[in-house]
Structures are given as C-alpha cells and as structure tokens.
Amino acid sequence: MATKDTYITSSHDVTIDSNYANWLHALKDNYQKAQVKAAIKVNAEKLLWNWQLGRDLVLRKAEEQWGTGVVEQLSLDLQAAFPNEKGFSSRNLRSMRQWYEFYSTIWNQPGSKLLSVENQPSIKLHQVGAEIHEKVDEGMPFPEIFAYVPWRHHVEILKSCKTVEEALYYIHQVIDEGWSRQTLMNCLKADRYHNHGNAVSNFTEQLPEQQAQLAQEITKDNYDFGFITLPKEYKENELEDALAQNISRFLLELGTGFAFVGRQVELVVAGKSRRIDLLFYHIQLRAYVCLELKAVPFEPEFVGKLNFYVNAIDKLKKTENDNPTIGLLICSNMNETEVQWSFEGLTTPIGVASYSNVNEEDLKRLLPTKEALVERIKLLEAEISKSKK
C-alpha cells in the first residue's frame, strides 16, 4: 500500500506552456554546459600533473641525480601507489618529459604568447574555461590552452611535429573543430599544416578581404587521394565514383566545414542540361563550393567551364544569406603560370589544386590463383555429383 514516502512519480496537476518549455530547455542547456566544464576540469588537472612531472624530470635532472633507470623506477612506484589508474608506464612518463622539453624551447621568447588563452580567437576557449593558472618559481608554467586537448592527442602531436608553431596549429584545430584522435592522426599523416591554404587562386582579387582569407585557408595545393584505389588507366568518372563511395574520407581530406550537397548536380540553362561533378556548402564560409575533378593535367579551358558553373549556382541556388559561390578545380597536375594566366579577365573566385597518391589496383591480386581455381572446380564437381544422387 502506497504511503506519503512511497509512491511512483507521474505527471499530474501541471500545466505545460511555452514558459515552462523555455525554462526546461534552459535547465538542460545549463546542465550540459556544467557536464562539459566538469570534464574539462578533470582533464585539465590530469594534464597539469603530467606537465609538472615532465618539468620535474627536466629541472631536477633526474637521471643525473638518481641514475638512468629512474623513469622505470618511478613508473613502478606510481603503479604500485595507484594500481587502478592508467598512464604511469615508463613510456608515458618519458612522453611527459618530452612534452615539457618541446614547448619550453620558446619560453620567455616572443612565440610564448601563442600559448596564452587570452591571445586565442577561439570562441570555445572563452565559453568554457579550464581555470588553471599555475605560478612557478622556476621553469615554464603550464600553458592554459593545453587543458582543452586530451593527453593522447598531445602525444600524437609530439610524435609528428617538428616545430612549436606546427604543433600549435594542430592544437587549435582540435579545440576549434573537435577533432577525434583518429581525425588528428589522419591530418598529421596528410601534413595538413604545410598543405592548407596553398591552392593557386584569385580569391584575393575577387572576394572581400576576410572572405578571401578564409577561402584561401580552406584550400590546399595538393589533395591526398591515398584512400582510393583505381585501375592504372582510370577515367574521370571512375575517379569521381571512388571519391563519392568514400565521401566521409574525402570530406576529411577537404578539411573541416565542408558539407556534401550532391553529385552530378544538374543545371538547366537555356534548355540545356549540364552537371557539376560535386557540390558542397562550406559552413564557415557560408558559400557553395563547386568542385570539378579532372583525371588529367590542367588545361586553361577547364577554368572557363568551372566559371560557368559558379555563375549558374550564384543565379539559381545562392540566396541573399549566402556569400559568393567558389569554384575548386582539382587536376592530376598543374602549372602555376598557366593557371594564373587563365584567371585573367575572370570575376568569379576560383582555386586550382592537384591530387596525388591514388593507389593502383593490382589485377593479379584480385584474380584467383591456379590452386584456388582447382579447389573450386573440385567443390563444384562434388556438388554436381551430390545433386545427381
């Protein structure tokens, strides 16, 4: 029998209106923000500890003071003290030392300002604070910006980057774009730092300054198509098919902000039907991106065709809330002088890049061996024999 202290919670005696709905939405939003802040705070404290340990190993000159085996001994002692915690392997402890050594090279130099949260344009950094302000008497204090990046991400960046500037580029991308560790590893492998923003273009001449800068930033001089496999003498439609079938990986290679709109998008102008290879929309740029693929080296007439598509999207699909459509032509190879001369007289923003690393299909590997064929024939004969009985 139910009592005052024992009952089933149910909805009753309540009027649900818009004010309640708005209040509930605000409560849920604030709770989610609190969860994020709590997670960041925990991550930040662990990262601070990692940084302090790495700094101690360096400043205390631990190996000189206690011997070359001190890292292994410290690893064993920490694992014994905290048996349920992970991250105390000798390899991980060495990564902590390397982490401190790598960034401390720019401490008290002009470049150290790059590590300050106050100097970061990211909205996310100022919306959710890790609130770690370390003061030290000796050595480099913990850079607050590191608190927003998971430890394993830091380790991957350390393994691949040669300079602090390069490492900070990836740290900013992880924070701003929410990269997973796998996404980060793919971008490190593709050398995103050195390849981004280098497409040959006329963006500076044809777009407002801020728009031109962002448009240039989102393009590359060369795209790595190492995630697709094609026959040796492949055609343009086969290249397009392969990219469409691997659209998630292709979007990753294009970079953050690209949203796939469609393939072979039909444009009917003056009663004639034409099709754009691939159409995207860039979120930050707030603009459509017409992408044309060519499985051959650049030819000047390719720009004229893409120019037509860009104008058509501007007139048929672009709204007043969208920025001017951009054209991106990706060829197997290109000559920069030819590209620049092709831009003369154009008023549409167009970028041209190349691609590389398409894997060649091994037909011999795809065919069955002689032994496998003999085995299949035997199985077929056995099945026929059974069916006759």
C-alpha positions as CSV (number, residue, x, y, z in Angstrom):
1,M,0.0,0.0,0.0
2,A,1.4,3.4,-1.0
3,T,2.2,6.0,1.7
4,K,3.4,9.6,1.6
5,D,7.0,8.3,1.5
6,T,6.4,5.6,-1.1
7,Y,4.9,6.3,-4.5
8,I,5.5,6.3,-8.2
9,T,6.4,9.6,-9.8
10,S,3.9,10.6,-12.5
11,S,2.9,13.7,-14.4
12,H,-0.2,15.3,-12.8
13,D,-1.7,18.6,-11.8
14,V,0.6,20.6,-14.1
15,T,0.0,23.0,-17.0
16,I,2.7,22.8,-19.7
17,D,3.1,26.1,-21.5
18,S,5.8,27.9,-23.5
19,N,7.3,29.5,-20.4
20,Y,7.8,26.0,-18.8
21,A,9.2,24.7,-22.1
22,N,11.7,27.6,-22.3
23,W,12.7,27.1,-18.7
24,L,13.2,23.3,-19.2
25,H,15.3,24.0,-22.3
26,A,17.5,26.5,-20.3
27,L,17.9,24.0,-17.5
28,K,19.0,21.2,-19.8
29,D,21.4,23.5,-21.7
30,N,23.0,24.7,-18.5
31,Y,23.3,21.1,-17.2
32,Q,25.1,20.1,-20.4
33,K,27.4,23.0,-20.1
34,A,28.2,22.0,-16.5
35,Q,29.0,18.5,-17.6
36,V,31.4,19.8,-20.3
37,K,33.1,22.1,-17.7
38,A,33.4,19.3,-15.3
39,A,35.0,17.0,-17.9
40,I,37.4,19.8,-19.0
41,K,38.3,20.5,-15.4
42,V,39.2,16.8,-14.7
43,N,41.2,16.6,-17.9
44,A,43.0,19.9,-17.1
45,E,44.0,18.7,-13.7
46,K,45.5,15.5,-15.1
47,L,47.3,17.4,-17.8
48,L,48.7,19.8,-15.2
49,W,50.1,16.8,-13.3
50,N,51.6,15.4,-16.4
51,W,53.2,18.8,-17.2
52,Q,54.6,19.1,-13.6
53,L,56.1,15.6,-13.7
54,G,57.7,16.3,-17.1
55,R,59.1,19.6,-15.8
56,D,60.4,17.9,-12.6
57,L,62.3,15.3,-14.6
58,V,63.9,18.1,-16.6
59,L,64.7,20.6,-13.9
60,R,65.7,18.1,-11.3
61,K,68.0,16.4,-13.9
62,A,66.5,13.2,-12.6
63,E,68.7,10.7,-14.5
64,E,71.9,12.5,-13.4
65,Q,70.7,12.6,-9.8
66,W,69.3,9.1,-9.4
67,G,70.5,7.1,-12.4
68,T,69.4,6.2,-15.9
69,G,66.8,3.8,-14.5
70,V,64.9,6.5,-12.6
71,V,62.0,6.7,-15.0
72,E,61.4,2.9,-14.8
73,Q,61.6,3.0,-11.0
74,L,59.2,6.0,-10.8
75,S,56.8,4.1,-13.1
76,L,56.8,1.1,-10.9
77,D,56.3,3.2,-7.7
78,L,53.4,5.2,-9.2
79,Q,51.7,2.0,-10.4
80,A,52.1,0.4,-7.0
81,A,50.6,3.5,-5.3
82,F,47.7,3.8,-7.8
83,P,47.0,0.3,-9.1
84,N,43.7,1.3,-10.7
85,E,45.0,4.2,-12.6
86,K,46.4,4.2,-16.1
87,G,49.1,6.3,-17.6
88,F,52.0,5.6,-15.4
89,S,54.0,3.4,-17.9
90,S,57.7,4.4,-18.3
91,R,56.9,5.3,-22.0
92,N,54.2,7.7,-20.9
93,L,56.4,9.3,-18.3
94,R,59.1,9.9,-21.0
95,S,56.4,11.5,-23.2
96,M,55.6,13.9,-20.3
97,R,59.3,14.9,-20.2
98,Q,59.4,15.3,-23.9
99,W,56.2,17.4,-23.8
100,Y,57.8,19.9,-21.4
101,E,61.1,20.0,-23.3
102,F,59.5,20.6,-26.6
103,Y,57.4,23.6,-25.6
104,S,59.9,25.1,-23.1
105,T,62.2,26.0,-26.0
106,I,60.1,29.1,-26.7
107,W,59.5,30.1,-23.1
108,N,60.3,33.8,-22.4
109,Q,60.5,34.3,-26.2
110,P,58.0,36.2,-28.4
111,G,56.5,32.9,-29.5
112,S,55.4,32.1,-26.0
113,K,52.4,34.4,-26.4
114,L,50.9,31.8,-28.7
115,L,50.3,29.6,-25.7
116,S,48.2,32.1,-23.8
117,V,44.4,31.6,-23.8
118,E,44.0,35.4,-23.9
119,N,45.6,35.5,-27.3
120,Q,43.3,32.9,-28.8
121,P,40.5,33.9,-31.1
122,S,38.5,30.7,-30.4
123,I,35.1,31.3,-29.0
124,K,35.1,27.9,-27.4
125,L,38.1,28.7,-25.2
126,H,36.3,31.7,-23.8
127,Q,32.9,30.0,-23.4
128,V,34.3,27.1,-21.3
129,G,37.2,27.8,-19.0
130,A,39.6,25.3,-17.5
131,E,40.6,27.9,-14.9
132,I,44.1,26.7,-14.3
133,H,46.6,29.5,-13.6
134,E,49.8,27.9,-12.5
135,K,52.5,30.1,-10.9
136,V,56.0,28.7,-10.6
137,D,59.3,29.9,-9.3
138,E,61.4,28.0,-11.8
139,G,60.7,26.7,-15.3
140,M,57.8,27.1,-17.7
141,P,54.2,27.2,-16.2
142,F,51.5,25.0,-17.6
143,P,50.0,26.7,-20.8
144,E,46.3,27.0,-20.2
145,I,45.4,26.3,-23.8
146,F,46.7,22.7,-23.3
147,A,43.9,22.0,-20.9
148,Y,41.4,21.8,-23.8
149,V,43.2,18.9,-25.6
150,P,43.2,15.2,-24.4
151,W,46.6,13.7,-23.4
152,R,46.7,11.2,-26.2
153,H,46.1,14.0,-28.8
154,H,49.2,15.8,-27.3
155,V,51.2,12.6,-27.6
156,E,50.3,12.2,-31.3
157,I,51.2,15.9,-32.0
158,L,54.6,15.5,-30.2
159,K,55.4,12.4,-32.4
160,S,54.7,14.2,-35.7
161,C,55.5,17.9,-35.3
162,K,59.0,19.5,-35.7
163,T,58.2,23.0,-34.5
164,V,56.1,24.6,-31.8
165,E,54.2,26.6,-34.5
166,E,53.2,23.4,-36.3
167,A,52.1,21.8,-33.0
168,L,50.0,24.8,-32.0
169,Y,48.3,24.7,-35.4
170,Y,47.0,21.2,-34.7
171,I,46.1,22.1,-31.1
172,H,43.9,24.9,-32.3
173,Q,42.3,22.6,-34.9
174,V,41.5,20.0,-32.2
175,I,39.9,22.7,-30.0
176,D,38.0,24.6,-32.7
177,E,36.8,21.6,-34.8
178,G,36.5,19.0,-32.1
179,W,38.8,16.5,-33.8
180,S,38.9,13.0,-32.6
181,R,42.2,11.3,-32.1
182,Q,41.8,9.4,-35.4
183,T,40.9,12.6,-37.3
184,L,44.0,14.2,-35.8
185,M,46.2,11.3,-36.9
186,N,44.8,11.4,-40.4
187,C,45.5,15.1,-40.7
188,L,49.0,14.7,-39.3
189,K,49.7,12.0,-41.8
190,A,48.4,14.2,-44.6
191,D,50.7,17.0,-43.4
192,R,47.7,19.4,-43.1
193,Y,49.8,22.1,-41.6
194,H,52.1,22.5,-44.7
195,N,49.4,21.9,-47.3
196,H,46.5,24.0,-46.2
197,G,45.8,27.4,-47.8
198,N,48.1,26.9,-50.8
199,A,45.8,26.4,-53.7
200,V,46.5,28.7,-56.7
201,S,43.6,31.1,-56.7
202,N,42.2,34.5,-57.5
203,F,40.4,34.8,-54.1
204,T,42.3,37.9,-53.1
205,E,41.2,39.8,-56.2
206,Q,37.6,38.6,-56.4
207,L,36.5,38.4,-52.7
208,P,36.3,40.8,-49.8
209,E,39.5,40.6,-47.6
210,Q,38.0,38.5,-44.8
211,Q,36.2,36.1,-47.2
212,A,39.3,35.8,-49.4
213,Q,41.5,34.9,-46.4
214,L,39.1,32.2,-45.2
215,A,38.6,30.8,-48.8
216,Q,42.4,30.5,-49.2
217,E,42.7,28.9,-45.8
218,I,40.3,26.1,-46.6
219,T,42.1,25.1,-49.8
220,K,45.2,23.1,-50.4
221,D,47.8,23.0,-53.2
222,N,47.6,19.2,-53.3
223,Y,45.0,16.7,-52.1
224,D,46.0,13.2,-50.9
225,F,43.7,10.6,-52.5
226,G,45.6,7.7,-50.9
227,F,42.3,6.4,-49.6
228,I,41.0,5.3,-53.0
229,T,42.2,2.5,-55.4
230,L,41.7,2.7,-59.2
231,P,42.9,0.9,-62.3
232,K,46.1,2.1,-63.9
233,E,44.4,3.9,-66.8
234,Y,41.4,5.2,-64.9
235,K,38.9,7.7,-66.2
236,E,37.4,10.8,-64.7
237,N,34.1,9.2,-63.9
238,E,35.9,6.3,-62.1
239,L,37.8,8.9,-60.0
240,E,34.5,10.6,-59.1
241,D,32.9,7.2,-58.3
242,A,35.7,6.3,-55.9
243,L,35.6,9.7,-54.1
244,A,31.8,9.5,-53.8
245,Q,32.0,6.0,-52.4
246,N,34.5,7.3,-49.8
247,I,32.8,10.6,-49.2
248,S,33.4,10.6,-45.4
249,R,37.2,10.2,-46.0
250,F,37.1,12.8,-48.9
251,L,35.4,15.3,-46.6
252,L,38.1,14.8,-44.1
253,E,40.7,15.4,-46.8
254,L,38.9,18.6,-48.0
255,G,39.0,19.9,-44.4
256,T,36.6,21.0,-41.7
257,G,33.5,22.9,-42.7
258,F,32.6,21.2,-45.9
259,A,29.1,19.8,-46.2
260,F,28.2,17.5,-49.1
261,V,25.3,18.7,-51.2
262,G,25.3,16.4,-54.1
263,R,27.0,14.7,-57.0
264,Q,26.3,15.3,-60.7
265,V,24.1,18.2,-59.7
266,E,22.0,19.1,-62.8
267,L,21.9,22.7,-64.0
268,V,19.4,23.5,-66.8
269,V,20.3,26.8,-68.5
270,A,18.6,27.9,-71.8
271,G,17.1,24.5,-72.1
272,K,20.4,22.7,-71.9
273,S,21.3,20.3,-69.1
274,R,24.8,20.4,-67.6
275,R,26.1,18.7,-64.4
276,I,28.5,19.7,-61.7
277,D,30.8,16.9,-60.6
278,L,30.4,17.6,-56.9
279,L,28.7,20.4,-55.0
280,F,29.5,21.3,-51.4
281,Y,28.5,24.0,-48.9
282,H,31.1,25.5,-46.6
283,I,29.7,26.3,-43.2
284,Q,32.1,28.9,-42.0
285,L,32.4,30.5,-45.5
286,R,28.7,30.4,-45.9
287,A,29.1,29.7,-49.5
288,Y,28.5,27.0,-52.1
289,V,31.7,25.3,-53.5
290,C,31.5,23.8,-57.0
291,L,34.2,21.1,-57.3
292,E,35.3,19.8,-60.7
293,L,37.6,16.8,-61.0
294,K,40.0,16.2,-63.9
295,A,42.0,12.9,-64.2
296,V,44.4,14.8,-66.5
297,P,46.8,17.7,-66.1
298,F,45.4,21.3,-66.0
299,E,44.1,22.9,-69.3
300,P,43.0,26.5,-69.5
301,E,39.6,25.6,-70.8
302,F,38.8,23.8,-67.6
303,V,38.6,27.2,-65.8
304,G,36.0,28.5,-68.3
305,K,33.7,25.6,-67.7
306,L,34.0,26.0,-63.9
307,N,33.4,29.7,-64.2
308,F,30.1,28.9,-65.9
309,Y,29.1,26.5,-63.1
310,V,30.0,29.1,-60.4
311,N,27.9,31.7,-62.1
312,A,25.0,29.3,-62.5
313,I,24.9,28.4,-58.8
314,D,25.1,32.1,-57.9
315,K,22.0,32.7,-60.1
316,L,20.0,29.5,-59.5
317,K,20.8,28.4,-55.9
318,K,22.6,31.1,-53.9
319,T,20.3,33.1,-51.5
320,E,20.8,36.6,-50.1
321,N,22.2,35.0,-47.0
322,D,25.0,33.2,-48.8
323,N,28.3,34.6,-49.8
324,P,29.6,34.3,-53.4
325,T,30.0,30.8,-54.7
326,I,33.5,29.5,-55.1
327,G,34.9,27.1,-57.7
328,L,37.6,24.5,-56.9
329,L,39.3,22.6,-59.7
330,I,41.3,19.5,-58.8
331,C,43.5,18.1,-61.5
332,S,46.2,15.4,-61.7
333,N,48.8,18.0,-62.2
334,M,49.1,21.7,-63.0
335,N,51.5,24.5,-64.0
336,E,51.1,27.6,-61.8
337,T,51.8,30.1,-64.7
338,E,49.1,28.5,-66.9
339,V,46.6,28.7,-64.0
340,Q,47.4,32.3,-63.2
341,W,47.0,33.4,-66.9
342,S,43.7,31.6,-67.1
343,F,42.4,33.7,-64.2
344,E,42.9,37.0,-66.1
345,G,39.6,38.6,-67.1
346,L,37.6,36.3,-64.7
347,T,35.4,37.9,-62.0
348,T,34.4,34.6,-60.2
349,P,36.5,33.3,-57.3
350,I,38.3,30.0,-58.4
351,G,41.0,27.9,-56.9
352,V,43.0,25.2,-58.6
353,A,44.9,22.3,-57.0
354,S,46.3,18.9,-57.8
355,Y,45.9,15.5,-56.3
356,S,48.2,12.6,-55.7
357,N,48.7,9.1,-54.2
358,V,45.9,7.3,-55.9
359,N,46.5,3.6,-55.3
360,E,46.9,1.4,-58.4
361,E,44.6,-1.6,-58.5
362,D,46.5,-4.9,-58.6
363,L,44.5,-7.0,-61.0
364,K,46.7,-10.0,-60.5
365,R,46.0,-9.9,-56.8
366,L,42.2,-9.8,-57.4
367,L,42.3,-12.9,-59.7
368,P,42.2,-16.4,-58.0
369,T,45.4,-18.5,-58.1
370,K,45.7,-21.7,-60.1
371,E,45.4,-23.7,-56.9
372,A,42.3,-21.8,-55.8
373,L,40.6,-22.5,-59.2
374,V,41.4,-26.2,-59.0
375,E,39.9,-26.3,-55.5
376,R,36.8,-24.5,-56.7
377,I,36.4,-27.0,-59.6
378,K,36.6,-29.9,-57.2
379,L,33.9,-28.4,-54.9
380,L,31.7,-27.8,-58.0
381,E,32.1,-31.3,-59.2
382,A,31.3,-32.6,-55.7
383,E,28.1,-30.5,-55.6
384,I,27.0,-31.8,-59.1
385,S,27.7,-35.4,-58.0
386,K,25.5,-35.0,-54.9
387,S,22.7,-33.5,-56.9
388,K,22.6,-36.5,-59.3
389,K,22.2,-39.0,-56.4
